[in-house]
Amino acid sequence: MELSRCLSRDEAKSIFDCIHSNISPPNSLLFRIIVVPNDALKLSPPAFAYEDGIYVVVRAEKKKPVEIPSNLTDLVLPDSELALKPSCQWSISGPQNSRSHRMKQRYCYPRGQQEYSRNRGGSMWTQCDEYGNELTEYRLFQVYHSRKRAGSDNKVSITNSKQPKTDDGGDCLVDGLSLLSDDLLMSPCPSIDIGSTNHSFDLDIEDIENI
């Protein structure tokens, strides 16, 4: 299911409830299931360029087989279909809702694949046990169109514009404001998505344990 916005906390909880209760999700929250081996990263999403939508990443625990709820097996994304997706690494931020001890959210940002990553965003949700420890057997990953990231590519660059020459061949200084149209001067300043800068982290739980 494609959403043009980030899932709410209640919607994320509803999807986890579908997994644990073995019930099909409503059409508004339809998701696909991706199975990864137990040696895969515990937090970062698998390195693919996903279509916009909702995914549940299932990671087998050590010495335990992957358990897919029986009523949700039709939602599993086959390995053959995954293999057709282009490779794309993802950066992942720290928890954004630290006040919650039962569920955590992180933002994800695709790297490389400029045409793909410049207007995509992602969100990763995990549940926690009663002590606040994250449970990584089931992770909720959403990919969506990010208007903020797309808008950051439309910034006007005056410094890169070609300067006119004087009669003697030198550079002629031009007031930068004269290069902008009246419409643009009257428009609000475009917002800058912090996610498009280097404010995200690639550390995974396994990385932290090895420090």
C-alpha positions as CSV (number, residue, x, y, z in Angstrom):
1,M,0.0,0.0,0.0
2,E,1.4,3.4,-1.0
3,L,1.1,6.3,1.3
4,S,2.3,9.8,0.6
5,R,3.0,10.5,4.3
6,C,4.7,8.8,7.2
7,L,2.7,6.3,9.2
8,S,1.3,7.5,12.5
9,R,2.1,5.7,15.7
10,D,-1.4,4.2,15.9
11,E,-1.1,2.9,12.3
12,A,2.3,1.3,13.0
13,K,0.9,-0.4,16.1
14,S,-2.0,-1.7,14.1
15,I,0.4,-3.4,11.6
16,F,2.3,-5.0,14.5
17,D,-1.0,-6.2,15.9
18,C,-1.8,-7.9,12.6
19,I,1.5,-9.7,12.7
20,H,1.1,-10.9,16.3
21,S,-2.6,-11.7,16.0
22,N,-2.2,-13.5,12.6
23,I,-4.9,-11.3,10.9
24,S,-4.9,-9.7,7.5
25,P,-4.3,-5.9,7.5
26,P,-7.0,-3.5,6.2
27,N,-6.5,-2.3,2.6
28,S,-5.4,1.1,3.9
29,L,-2.4,-0.6,5.6
30,L,-1.6,-3.4,3.2
31,F,2.0,-4.5,3.5
32,R,4.5,-6.9,2.0
33,I,6.7,-9.2,4.0
34,I,10.5,-9.5,3.4
35,V,12.4,-12.4,4.9
36,V,16.1,-11.9,5.8
37,P,18.6,-14.3,7.3
38,N,19.6,-14.1,10.9
39,D,23.0,-12.7,10.1
40,A,21.4,-9.6,8.4
41,L,21.6,-6.2,10.0
42,K,19.3,-5.9,13.0
43,L,18.1,-2.4,12.2
44,S,19.0,-1.1,8.8
45,P,16.6,-2.2,5.9
46,P,17.8,-4.6,3.3
47,A,19.8,-2.8,0.6
48,F,17.2,-2.4,-2.2
49,A,15.5,0.4,-4.1
50,Y,12.0,-0.2,-3.0
51,E,8.7,1.0,-4.5
52,D,6.8,3.3,-2.2
53,G,4.9,1.2,0.3
54,I,4.9,-0.6,3.6
55,Y,7.1,-3.6,4.3
56,V,7.5,-5.9,7.3
57,V,11.0,-7.2,7.6
58,V,11.2,-10.6,9.3
59,R,14.5,-11.7,10.6
60,A,15.0,-15.1,12.1
61,E,16.4,-15.4,15.5
62,K,19.5,-17.5,16.0
63,K,18.8,-21.2,15.9
64,K,15.1,-20.6,15.1
65,P,13.4,-20.8,11.8
66,V,11.6,-17.8,10.3
67,E,8.0,-17.7,11.5
68,I,5.5,-16.2,9.1
69,P,1.9,-16.0,10.5
70,S,-0.2,-18.5,8.5
71,N,-2.8,-16.0,7.4
72,L,-0.1,-13.7,6.0
73,T,2.0,-16.0,3.9
74,D,0.5,-14.6,0.7
75,L,2.1,-11.2,1.6
76,V,5.7,-12.6,1.5
77,L,7.8,-11.0,-1.2
78,P,9.5,-13.8,-3.1
79,D,13.3,-13.8,-3.4
80,S,13.0,-13.9,-7.2
81,E,11.1,-10.5,-7.0
82,L,13.6,-9.0,-4.6
83,A,16.5,-10.0,-6.9
84,L,15.0,-7.8,-9.6
85,K,15.2,-4.7,-7.5
86,P,18.3,-2.4,-7.9
87,S,20.7,-2.3,-5.0
88,C,20.5,0.7,-2.8
89,Q,22.1,1.3,0.6
90,W,20.2,3.1,3.4
91,S,21.3,5.4,6.2
92,I,19.3,5.2,9.5
93,S,18.9,7.8,12.2
94,G,18.7,7.3,16.0
95,P,15.4,6.9,17.7
96,Q,13.0,9.8,17.2
97,N,10.5,9.1,20.0
98,S,12.7,8.2,23.0
99,R,9.9,8.9,25.4
100,S,8.2,5.7,24.3
101,H,9.4,2.5,25.8
102,R,7.2,0.1,23.8
103,M,7.9,1.3,20.2
104,K,10.7,3.3,18.5
105,Q,10.8,5.1,15.2
106,R,13.9,5.9,13.1
107,Y,14.1,7.8,9.8
108,C,15.9,6.2,6.8
109,Y,17.5,7.8,3.8
110,P,18.6,6.1,0.6
111,R,22.2,6.7,-0.6
112,G,23.4,6.7,-4.2
113,Q,20.9,6.1,-7.0
114,Q,20.5,9.8,-7.3
115,E,17.3,9.7,-9.4
116,Y,15.7,7.4,-6.9
117,S,17.0,8.8,-3.6
118,R,16.6,12.5,-4.2
119,N,12.8,12.3,-3.5
120,R,12.5,9.2,-1.3
121,G,12.3,8.9,2.5
122,G,11.8,6.0,4.8
123,S,10.8,5.2,8.4
124,M,11.7,2.2,10.5
125,W,9.6,1.1,13.4
126,T,10.5,-1.5,16.1
127,Q,8.8,-2.7,19.2
128,C,10.4,-3.0,22.6
129,D,10.0,-5.4,25.5
130,E,9.0,-4.2,29.0
131,Y,12.5,-3.2,29.7
132,G,12.9,-1.0,26.6
133,N,15.0,-3.5,24.6
134,E,14.2,-3.4,20.9
135,L,12.8,-6.5,19.4
136,T,14.2,-7.0,15.9
137,E,12.5,-10.2,14.7
138,Y,9.7,-8.0,13.1
139,R,10.5,-4.5,11.8
140,L,8.1,-2.2,10.1
141,F,9.7,-0.3,7.2
142,Q,7.9,2.3,5.1
143,V,9.1,4.0,1.9
144,Y,7.4,7.1,0.8
145,H,7.7,10.1,-1.5
146,S,9.4,13.0,0.4
147,R,8.5,16.4,-0.9
148,K,11.1,18.0,1.3
149,R,13.9,16.0,-0.2
150,A,12.6,16.6,-3.7
151,G,12.3,20.3,-3.0
152,S,16.0,20.5,-1.8
153,D,17.0,19.9,-5.5
154,N,15.2,22.9,-6.7
155,K,17.3,25.5,-4.9
156,V,18.5,28.4,-7.0
157,S,22.3,28.6,-7.3
158,I,23.7,32.0,-8.3
159,T,27.3,31.1,-7.7
160,N,27.2,28.5,-10.4
161,S,25.7,30.8,-13.0
162,K,27.9,32.1,-15.8
163,Q,29.1,35.6,-15.2
164,P,28.9,38.1,-18.1
165,K,32.1,39.5,-19.5
166,T,33.1,43.1,-19.8
167,D,34.5,44.6,-23.0
168,D,38.0,43.9,-21.9
169,G,37.3,40.2,-21.2
170,G,37.1,40.5,-17.4
171,D,34.3,39.2,-15.1
172,C,31.5,41.7,-14.6
173,L,30.0,41.7,-11.1
174,V,26.2,41.3,-11.1
175,D,23.9,41.8,-8.3
176,G,22.6,38.4,-7.5
177,L,19.1,39.6,-6.8
178,S,18.8,40.9,-10.3
179,L,19.0,37.4,-11.6
180,L,15.8,36.4,-9.7
181,S,12.4,37.0,-11.1
182,D,9.8,39.0,-9.1
183,D,7.8,35.8,-8.6
184,L,10.7,34.0,-7.0
185,L,11.5,36.9,-4.8
186,M,8.0,37.0,-3.5
187,S,7.9,33.2,-2.8
188,P,8.8,31.8,0.6
189,C,12.2,30.4,1.1
190,P,12.2,26.6,0.3
191,S,12.6,24.4,3.4
192,I,15.7,22.4,3.8
193,D,15.4,18.8,4.8
194,I,17.8,18.0,7.5
195,G,17.7,14.4,6.4
196,S,19.4,15.3,3.1
197,T,22.5,16.4,5.1
198,N,24.9,14.3,7.1
199,H,22.7,14.1,10.2
200,S,22.0,10.4,10.0
201,F,24.0,7.5,11.2
202,D,24.8,4.1,9.7
203,L,25.5,2.4,13.1
204,D,23.5,-0.8,13.7
205,I,23.1,-2.6,16.9
206,E,25.8,-5.1,15.8
207,D,28.1,-2.2,15.1
208,I,27.6,-0.8,18.6
209,E,28.2,-4.1,20.2
210,N,31.6,-4.4,18.4
211,I,32.8,-0.9,19.6
